[in-house]
Amino acid sequence: MAKLSNVQRLFGILEILRTETDAAHRLDAKEIAQRLCERYGEAIDPRSIRRAIDEMILCGCPISNDGKYYYKGFFSNGEMAYLCNAARFGTGLSHNDRETLIRKLCVLQGSGTPSAPCTDAGIGSPLFMENLGIVEDAMQAGRQITFHYGYFDVDGVLKLFERGNALKVYNAHPYGVVMANGRHYMIAKVNRHIQLSHYRIDRMADIHKRKGKIRPLERDIDLDQYVKAHAYMYSGVVNTYRLRVRRKNLNDVFDWFGQEITFENITGDATDVLVHSDKSSMQFWLQRYGKNATLIEEE
């Protein structure tokens, strides 16, 4: 076998660390040299291995060096757990897509197999990942899209809305994708509607980019604020509501409306809270939390 170049040697070391090590399984320079010899048939001085790894660490490679080496991965343990749990318990993804995504994260992290099996968290769509990719591509290209939209029936199969004897066609200017209540929504202006609308990514089908360019909005959308003002993701005009809330139940207000809320008339056990919401979302919120919050007025 031909002698390894410096670049090949570096990638060989990195691949060994990435696939064979973690915090509980570390290798020293001599062991890495032995594995390189087994893989590529070239004997390498362990001192060269140490120098190479020192240079890789200086360049930002996530490698730990405390006498023995291991690959730390791109993500911290907390970050990795968050990403895997988002894939495992989020809605919209099919079971196969959940497993595939978690395996890819584990390969990128160099952490072997997932720590827990995937679950079926609600109905998933095999089109979800493809749909999300097409919408993102269209927004990056500044292009409109066309699609069909539907609902899940008793058989768990997506049924597309019809108009007359044909499927209803939605022509959209997509402006953003948000995640709310564990679900992904496209925010867009659709057909001739003046107001913004949002559509579940997993309920869209037959998405295609159009030749037309996305029409600029009158003002930029703050996606974070948009989600907070549409807590249950219903379209509609956003109004200001004054609620009287028991102070021990303010967690429910922060959870759904964020921290950009205003407090007035604070007493020992209650306070007035001003929040911004569409009407339907506010009605649903009050149905759920009405025992601990009272609507005083809509401003």
C-alpha positions in Angstrom: 0.0 0.0 0.0 1.2 3.5 -0.8 2.4 5.7 2.0 -0.3 7.8 3.6 -0.1 11.5 2.9 -0.3 13.9 5.9 -4.0 14.7 5.1 -4.9 11.0 4.8 -3.1 10.4 8.1 -5.1 13.2 9.8 -8.4 11.9 8.5 -7.5 8.4 9.5 -6.8 9.5 13.1 -10.0 11.5 13.2 -12.0 8.5 11.9 -10.6 6.2 14.5 -11.4 8.6 17.3 -14.8 9.4 15.9 -15.9 5.7 15.5 -14.1 4.0 18.3 -13.9 6.4 21.3 -16.0 8.3 23.7 -15.6 9.4 27.4 -15.7 5.8 28.6 -13.5 4.4 25.8 -10.3 6.2 25.3 -7.1 5.5 23.2 -3.5 6.5 23.7 -1.2 7.4 20.9 0.3 3.9 20.8 -3.1 2.3 20.4 -4.1 4.7 17.7 -0.9 4.0 15.8 -1.6 0.3 16.0 -5.1 0.8 14.6 -3.7 2.9 11.7 -1.3 0.1 10.9 -4.1 -2.4 10.9 -6.3 -0.3 8.7 -3.7 1.1 6.2 -0.7 -1.1 6.6 1.7 1.7 7.6 3.7 1.9 10.8 3.5 5.4 12.4 5.5 6.7 15.3 3.2 7.4 18.3 5.0 10.7 18.7 3.7 11.7 15.3 0.2 10.8 16.4 0.5 13.0 19.4 1.7 16.0 17.3 -1.0 15.5 14.8 -3.8 15.4 17.4 -2.4 18.5 19.2 -2.6 20.3 15.8 -6.2 19.1 15.3 -7.2 20.3 18.8 -5.7 23.7 18.0 -7.8 23.8 14.9 -11.0 23.2 16.9 -11.5 19.5 16.5 -13.7 18.2 19.4 -11.0 15.9 20.9 -10.2 15.5 24.5 -6.5 15.0 25.6 -5.7 13.9 29.1 -3.0 11.4 28.3 -5.5 9.3 26.4 -7.7 10.6 23.6 -11.4 10.5 22.8 -13.8 12.2 20.4 -16.1 14.6 22.3 -18.5 15.1 19.4 -20.1 18.3 18.1 -22.8 18.4 20.8 -22.7 18.5 24.5 -24.6 15.7 26.3 -27.5 18.1 26.9 -27.6 19.3 23.3 -27.5 15.7 22.1 -30.3 14.7 24.4 -32.4 17.7 23.3 -32.0 16.9 19.6 -32.7 13.2 20.0 -35.7 13.9 22.1 -37.0 16.4 19.6 -36.9 13.7 16.9 -38.1 11.0 19.2 -41.1 12.7 20.7 -42.0 15.5 18.2 -45.0 15.1 16.0 -45.2 15.0 12.2 -42.3 12.6 11.6 -43.0 9.0 10.5 -41.5 6.3 12.6 -38.8 5.5 10.0 -37.9 9.2 9.7 -37.5 9.4 13.5 -35.1 6.4 13.5 -33.1 7.7 10.5 -32.7 11.2 12.0 -31.5 9.9 15.4 -29.1 7.5 13.7 -27.6 10.4 11.7 -27.2 12.5 14.8 -25.4 9.6 16.5 -23.1 9.1 13.6 -22.3 12.8 13.5 -21.7 12.7 17.2 -19.7 9.5 17.0 -21.8 8.1 19.9 -22.8 4.8 18.4 -26.4 3.7 18.9 -29.4 5.8 20.4 -29.9 5.6 24.1 -33.6 4.8 23.8 -35.9 3.4 21.1 -38.2 5.6 19.0 -41.8 5.9 19.9 -44.8 6.7 17.7 -45.7 10.2 19.0 -49.0 10.8 17.1 -49.6 10.4 13.4 -46.6 11.0 11.3 -46.3 11.7 7.6 -43.7 10.0 5.3 -43.8 13.3 3.3 -42.8 15.5 6.3 -39.0 15.7 5.7 -39.5 16.1 2.0 -42.1 18.8 2.5 -39.9 20.7 4.9 -37.0 20.6 2.6 -39.0 21.9 -0.4 -40.4 24.8 1.6 -37.0 25.8 3.0 -35.5 25.6 -0.6 -38.3 27.8 -1.9 -37.8 30.4 0.8 -34.0 30.5 0.2 -34.6 30.9 -3.6 -37.3 33.6 -3.0 -39.9 31.5 -4.9 -43.6 30.9 -4.4 -44.9 27.4 -4.0 -48.1 25.5 -4.9 -49.5 22.6 -2.8 -52.5 20.6 -1.8 -53.6 20.4 1.9 -55.6 18.0 3.9 -56.6 16.3 7.1 -56.2 12.8 8.7 -59.3 10.6 8.6 -60.2 7.6 10.8 -57.9 5.4 8.8 -54.9 7.5 9.6 -54.5 8.5 5.9 -54.2 12.1 4.7 -57.3 13.2 2.8 -56.8 16.2 0.6 -59.3 19.0 0.4 -61.3 19.3 -2.8 -62.9 22.1 -4.7 -65.6 21.0 -7.1 -64.4 17.8 -8.8 -60.7 18.5 -8.4 -58.2 18.9 -5.5 -58.0 22.4 -4.1 -54.8 24.2 -5.1 -53.0 26.5 -2.7 -50.6 29.1 -4.2 -48.4 30.6 -1.4 -45.8 33.1 -0.6 -43.9 31.3 2.1 -42.2 33.6 4.7 -41.1 31.2 7.5 -41.3 27.9 9.2 -42.0 27.7 12.9 -42.4 25.0 15.5 -45.3 25.3 18.0 -46.8 22.7 20.3 -44.4 20.2 18.8 -45.6 20.8 15.3 -44.1 22.5 12.2 -46.0 25.2 10.5 -45.4 27.2 7.3 -46.3 30.9 7.7 -47.4 32.3 4.3 -49.8 34.4 2.4 -52.0 32.0 0.4 -54.1 32.6 -2.7 -55.6 36.1 -2.5 -55.8 36.3 1.3 -54.5 39.5 2.8 -53.7 38.1 6.2 -51.0 35.7 7.0 -52.0 32.0 7.3 -50.2 29.0 8.6 -50.3 25.4 7.5 -49.1 22.1 9.1 -46.0 20.9 7.1 -47.1 17.2 7.6 -50.6 17.9 6.1 -49.2 19.4 2.8 -48.8 17.3 -0.3 -47.5 17.7 -3.9 -45.5 20.8 -3.1 -43.7 22.5 -6.1 -41.8 25.7 -6.5 -43.4 28.2 -8.8 -41.7 30.6 -11.2 -43.1 33.6 -9.4 -41.0 35.4 -6.8 -42.2 35.8 -3.2 -43.9 39.1 -2.7 -42.2 41.2 0.0 -44.1 41.9 3.2 -45.0 45.4 4.3 -42.9 44.7 7.4 -40.6 41.8 8.6 -42.1 39.0 10.6 -40.8 38.3 14.0 -41.3 34.5 14.0 -40.9 34.3 17.8 -43.5 36.9 18.5 -45.8 35.4 15.9 -45.8 32.1 17.7 -46.4 33.7 21.1 -49.3 35.7 19.7 -50.9 32.6 18.2 -50.5 30.2 21.0 -52.7 27.5 19.5 -51.7 28.4 15.9 -55.0 29.9 14.7 -54.9 32.6 12.1 -56.5 36.0 12.9 -56.0 39.5 14.0 -53.9 39.8 17.2 -55.5 41.8 20.0 -54.5 42.7 23.6 -56.3 40.9 26.4 -56.3 41.8 30.1 -56.4 38.7 32.4 -56.6 38.5 36.1 -54.3 35.6 37.1 -53.4 34.0 40.4 -49.7 34.6 40.9 -49.0 30.9 41.7 -50.4 30.1 38.2 -48.3 32.5 36.2 -46.2 29.6 34.8 -49.1 28.9 32.4 -49.0 32.5 31.2 -45.2 32.4 30.6 -45.4 29.0 29.0 -47.8 30.1 26.3 -47.2 33.8 25.8 -43.5 34.2 26.6 -41.8 36.8 28.7 -42.9 39.9 26.8 -46.0 40.4 28.9 -47.1 43.3 31.1 -48.1 43.1 34.7 -50.5 45.7 36.4 -52.4 45.9 39.7 -50.2 43.4 41.4 -51.6 42.2 44.8 -50.5 39.6 47.3 -52.1 36.6 45.4 -53.1 37.9 41.9 -52.1 40.3 39.2 -53.5 41.7 35.9 -51.6 40.4 32.9 -51.7 42.0 29.4 -51.1 39.5 26.6 -51.3 39.6 22.8 -53.2 36.8 21.1 -55.6 36.0 18.3 -59.2 35.5 19.4 -59.5 31.7 18.8 -56.2 30.9 20.7 -57.3 33.1 23.6 -60.6 31.2 23.8 -58.9 27.8 23.8 -56.4 29.0 26.4 -59.2 30.2 28.7 -61.0 26.8 28.3 -57.9 25.1 29.6 -56.7 27.6 32.3 -60.0 29.4 33.1 -60.1 28.1 36.6 -57.0 30.1 37.4 -57.4 33.1 35.1 -60.2 35.5 34.3 -60.7 37.6 31.2 -61.3 41.1 32.3 -61.4 42.9 28.9 -60.2 42.9 25.3 -58.4 46.1 24.5 
